[in-house]
């Protein structure tokens, strides 16, 4: 009986580890919007000129309304289809002194 209980517990632990390993990890990217349409958003990181394109889905959440040249921070997950935006946060421009 104890062996069955131990075996079941071990099986559950292994299953949990596999689930945690296979779940996509959120990542962040900040930059300036270069292009946006209904299905993608392309942003370029200032300074390094690294450009990334993110998929926009019905699950993507927006804080503010991004437009071309908006400064944004994008939380995304890497999927087989490409980088999928989870949340897009529009950064307000710095106040002029």
N, C-alpha and C positions, 0 to 999 in steps of 0.2 A: 504494500500500500504506500509506504514511504517512497519507494522507488518511482511509482507512478506520479506521485505528487511532485517529486523533485524533477522528473522528466517534463511534466507540464509547465512547471515554473521556468525551467531552462528554455523550453521552446518559446514561451512568451517573451522572455528577455531577448532572445535572438531576433524574434520578429520585431520587437520595438527598436532594436539597434538598426535593422535593415530599413525600417520606415524612416528613422531619423536621418540615416545616411542618404536616402534617396529623395528626401524632400528638398526642393530647391531653396537655396539660401538667398535672402534678400541682399541686394547690393545697392550702392548709391553712386550717382553721377551728377555733378553740377556743371552748368555751363550756360551758354546762350543759344536760344532756339534759332536754328537756321531755316527750318522748314517744318510745317505741320499741316496734316490733312486729317481726314476722318479715321485713318487706320495706322498712321505712323507719325512719329515726332523725331526730328533729327536735331541734335544739339552738339555744339562744339565747345570744348573746354578752353577757356581763355589762357593764353600763354603757351601752352603746349600744342594747341591746335588739333588735339585728339577729337575726332568726330565719331558719334555713335547714333544709330537709328534704333528707336524703340517701337515696339508694337503697341497700339492702343486698342484695348478691348472694352466691352461693356462693363467689365469689372474695374477698369482703371478709374481711380478717384482723383479729382482735380481740386486743388486749393487755389482759387484764382483762375483767371482765363488767360492761358498762354497765347502769345502771338509771336511773330517773327521779331527777333532781337530781345525778347523777354529773357531775363535771367531766371533759371529754374534749377531746382534740385529734384532729381528723379530717383525714386526707390523702384528697383526692378528685380526680376528674377530671370535667370538664363534658362531658356527652354529649347527644345529641339527646333522649334519654329523660328527662334530668335529671342532677343532680349525683350521681355514683356514688361511694360510700365505698370506698376502696381499703384503708385501715387505720384502725382506731379504737383510740386509746390512752386508757385510763382513768387519770386523774390521781388520785393518793392525796391525801386531805385533808391540809392542813398540820398538823403536830404542835402540840398546844396546850401553851403554856408555863405 
